Amino acid sequence: MLTTKRKPATVAEILVEEFMQPLGLTKAALAEAMGVQRKHVNELCNDRRAVTAATALILARLFGNSPDFWLNVQRRTDLWIAMHDPHELERIERARPLSTAA
C-alpha cells in the first residue's frame, strides 16, 4: 500500500498549472480544442470530474503526452483519497484475504 501522507497533485492542478497557464489557454479554448462542452473542462479544472480513458486520450492528443500520464495522475489521486477517507478505510479493513490453501 502507498504510505505517503502528502496528497498527490490532482489532474486539475496539473492541467491548469502545467498546461493551461503556460500555454495561455482558457477553459473555453481548451473545451473547443477537446471538442467538449465548457462545463466538462470546468469540472476537470475544479476536481469535480475524473479523467476517463477517453478524456485521457483526448488530453494526450492535445498536449503530446501519453494517455497513461493522465490516467496515472487520476489513479494516484483516487488511491490517496481511498486510503485517507475513514469510511473507505473501514470498508477496506473489513476485507479478509482469501486462503490459498485448498
Secondary structure, 3 states (H helix, E strand, C coil): CCCCCCCCCCHHHHHHHHHHHHHCCCHHHHHHHHCCCHHHHHHHHCCCCCCCHHHHHHHHHHHCCCHHHHHHHHHHHHHHHHHHCHHHHHHHHHCCCCCCCC
